[in-house]
Amino acid sequence: MIEISERIKAIPPYIFAQIDEAKAAAAERGIDIIDLGIGDPDIPTPTAIVDEMAKAIRKPENHNYPPYQGTPAFRQSVARWYKSRFNVDLDPNSEVLSLIGSKEGIAHACLSYLDAGDVALLPDPGYPAYQVGVLIAGGEPVLVPVTEENGYMPDLEAIDAATLEKARIIFLNFPGNPTGAVASDEFFKSAIAWAKKHNILIAMDLAYSEVYYDNEKPKSILEFEGGKDVAIEFHTLSKTFNMTGWRVGMAVGNQTAIQTLGKIKTNMDSGVFKAIQDTAIYALDHYEDFIPEQNKLFQERRDIVVEGLTRCGWDITPPKASYYIWTHIPSNYSSAQKFAIDLLEETGILVVPGTGYGERGEGYFRISITTPTDRLREAMKRLETHNVRFRETATA
Ligand SMILES: *Cc1c(COP(=O)(O)O)cnc(C)c1O
């Protein structure tokens, strides 16, 4: 018999199993499924970036082990990008670390800063990798509500003293998955002061900083005074350049936090393929060639969904950033899961029930716009033809 570790047993059951089953069953019945579930771009990595990889892969000097913290050239390019994009100064030698995607950084961050029983504060609803990372590290996840009323920014002052005493880290994610929320300047400033006061590390997940609309650029917490004293920030090329499969990202910010994470990583992995780092340098140095065009496409798609749902009676505030439209399930439903399954069976449209991101996601669902534009239009048309309405219209 194989004994399974307690840390593996602690991982909650896969929340989307029932949805996957419903999807497979619908496909079997011949239903044409439009998958608005997963947040993985349908558009390929820009050709110029792929061409750079084709060159980099042929260089023999790229074929051996990379420096674990990232090549000096990669770290310098991250510092250049932060200066150009956020006007933040980073020391490439001590404040930048390469990652095998930000999910890797998040998981290893939990091992770096948490001992058994230490509390990690996590947004609910939020990206599920935080909770799993904390559980694997033996930490205690404490969920902090992020509610529509508060613009999906956590009320840090509402966290009780006993929890704060045991808390070592808080994960924050703006622009947010699943909510698409962007944090206010006031929130960043008060979070920095709060973290200083309670000696808590802020782990800022900035995966969606480059998916934004109406030219309103999301901010880095390091833009704010004292940010570097309390925060480590994770960014990734996954969403920024449609490079989810390439596995490259970076952690930046507080020197001690970066060095500590680096120490874990030296012992757990051996860094990012140097050809991919070379390619990442090219992408970061040319980001202005790609981002505006990409965001124009995503904005068109966002608007198709916002308009489609509005026609069906939803009252939607268009998200300012991210791939996601996060909104209420129809008023005649009380279960997000039930709505998602009914919708799939009736219309072939797959959305994610809000409960996939935490208990406080109940009553909501998420649409991802990482699907071809004509399919999104088709999905919105189907909502109308199948008479999916936010409120059931009163009959005379
Ligand atoms: C997609 C996503 C990530 C993971 O990105 P990788 O760099 O591909 O690991 C991290 N955080 C959030 C909120 C995401 O949605």
PDBQT file of the ligand as one rigid body, heavy atoms in Angstrom, charges set to zero:
ROOT
HETATM    1  C1  LIG A 401      -3.103  32.612 -14.642  1.00  0.00    +0.000 C 
HETATM    2  C2  LIG A 401      -2.827  33.104 -13.275  1.00  0.00    +0.000 A 
HETATM    3  C3  LIG A 401      -1.580  32.897 -12.654  1.00  0.00    +0.000 A 
HETATM    4  C4  LIG A 401      -0.587  31.865 -13.144  1.00  0.00    +0.000 C 
HETATM    5  O1  LIG A 401       0.185  32.248 -14.131  1.00  0.00    +0.000 OA
HETATM    6  P1  LIG A 401       1.449  31.393 -14.556  1.00  0.00    +0.000 P 
HETATM    7  O2  LIG A 401       2.512  32.416 -14.613  1.00  0.00    +0.000 OA
HETATM    8  O3  LIG A 401       1.097  30.842 -15.886  1.00  0.00    +0.000 OA
HETATM    9  O4  LIG A 401       1.738  30.348 -13.550  1.00  0.00    +0.000 OA
HETATM   10  C5  LIG A 401      -1.336  33.472 -11.432  1.00  0.00    +0.000 A 
HETATM   11  N1  LIG A 401      -2.272  34.216 -10.832  1.00  0.00    +0.000 NA
HETATM   12  C6  LIG A 401      -3.477  34.413 -11.367  1.00  0.00    +0.000 A 
HETATM   13  C7  LIG A 401      -4.465  35.216 -10.623  1.00  0.00    +0.000 C 
HETATM   14  C8  LIG A 401      -3.801  33.850 -12.593  1.00  0.00    +0.000 A 
HETATM   15  O5  LIG A 401      -5.034  33.992 -13.088  1.00  0.00    +0.000 OA
ENDROOT
TORSDOF 0
